[in-house]
């Protein structure tokens, strides 16, 4: 007996529209640093899977985590989170995309960035029920350390970056 076809809950066009709204909010948050607005895009019972930090259950846990993370170095020094490409999968209500995470200019125009793959599951009404970020923490750590080293050379390093470089960052120093 052939498998029964399941009608997707959302069309590719609906997923694309929802993702465009998500990305517009992400772009706004990159400017305002209002991470509460970003967290509000998730359902109350959403899951956020962050491979280095664990799984956060519920919008409020996601909110607490993102505010803590993105207001501390290196998150606080990232200037945007643009999608480099995306695909939709209506059969799973997912959007899969590559995110660029550029850091602010250390003072000489140097671009330092790292990317990750994100899988969003759409719940409808502009809300997402799950996000999973897939990335290599070593590459992110090395990018942050490269930024710190460049800012140190230029005399533009700030206290949060210096503290990170002197503590956690030591494991990423490849000089």
N, C-alpha and C positions, 0 to 999 in steps of 0.2 A: 504494500500500500504506500503510495507516495506521501511525502510529508505535507501536512496542511499548511497552506500559506497564511501568514498572519498579516493583516493590514497594518501598516505602520501607524502609530498614533499621530505622528507629525510628518508632513511632507518635507522634502529637502528645502523648498522655498520657505516654509515656516521656520525651519531650523536656521536657515541663512538670515532671516529677519531677526530672529531672537539673538543670534550671535552678533549681528550688527549692533543691536542695542547693548549687548554685553560689552562689546569693544568700545562703544561710545562712552559708556560709564567708566571703563578702565582708563580711557584717554583723559576724561575729566578728573578722575581720582589721581592720575599721575601729576596733574597740575595742582590740585587742591589738597592732596594728602588726606582726604576724607575717606578713610578706609571703611567707616561705618556704611557709607553709601555702597561701596563694593559688596560688603557682607549682606546688605539688604537684597541682593540679587538671588539669594539662596532661599530654598524652602526652610521652614522652621526645623524640619527633621533631616536636613541635608547632611551628607558625609563629605568631608574633605580629606583626601588621602595625600599626605606629604611624606614621601619615602624616607627622608632623613629625620623627620620629627614625629611621625605617627599619623593616626587617623583622628580627626576631630569630628565629633558627633553633634549635630545641631548648629543652627545659625549663630547662636550666641557663643558657642565654643569656637566657631570659625572666626567670628568677630574679634574675640579676645586674642586669638592667635595672630590674626593678620595685623591688628593694631600693634601688638608687641613686636612682631617681626619687621614690619615695614616702617616703624618709627625708630629702629635701631640700625646701626651699620651692619651689613652693607645695604640692606633694603632701603634705608633712608637716603642713600646716595644714588639710587636708580631713578632715571628720568622718564621712563616710559616702559610700556609693555606691549608693543605692537605685535600683532600676528603677522608672521612672514608668509604663511599659507594656511589654508584650512580645508577640511573635507567634512561633509555631513554624511551620517549614516542613519537614514530614517528607520531602518529595521531595529535599531537600538536607541533611538532618540538622542544620538550623540553627535557632538562636533569635536573633531580632533584637529589640533593645530600646533604650530611651532611658535613659541613666544620669544621675542628678543628682549633682553633685560639690560639695556645700556646704562652705564654709570655716568654721572655728570663729568664734565670736562675737568681734569685735574689742574688745568691752567695753561696748557699749551696746545689744546685742540686734539689731544690723543683720545681715540675712541676705544673704550674697554667695555666688553660685553660678554655675556654668556647666554645660551639659549636652553630652552626646555620644551618638552612636548606636554601638552595639556589635553585631557579628555574631559569634556563637560557632558553631563546627561541632563537633557531638558525635561522639565516637569510641566511646562505650559504656563500661560499667563505671565511670561517674561521672567520666570523663576527657574533656577537650576537645582536639581536634587543631589548632584554629586559632581565633585571635581577631583581629578587625580593629576598631580604634576609628576612627570617622569623626567629626571635629570641626573646628572653626575655631580654630586656635591663637591668633589675634588676640583672639577673645572670651575665651579662658581667660586670656591675658595681661592683658587689660583688667580682668577680675574680680580677678586677683591684685593688680594695681596699685591698684584701688579698695580692696581690703582693706588694703593697706599704707598708703594715704593716710588711711583712717579710723583705723587703729591708731596712726598718727603723731599725728593730731589728739587722740586719747584718751590718748596716752602709754603705749600697751600694745604697741607694736611690739617684736619681739625681734630679736636679732642676725642670724639667718639671713634673716628677711624684710627687714630693713634693707639687708643686703648685696645681696640680689636687687633691691630697689628702686633702689639706687644704681648698679647695673650693668645687667643684662639688662632690668630693669623700665623703664628710661628710654624704651625704644622703645614702651612701652604707655601712657605718660603723656599723657593727653588734657586736662589742665587748661588 
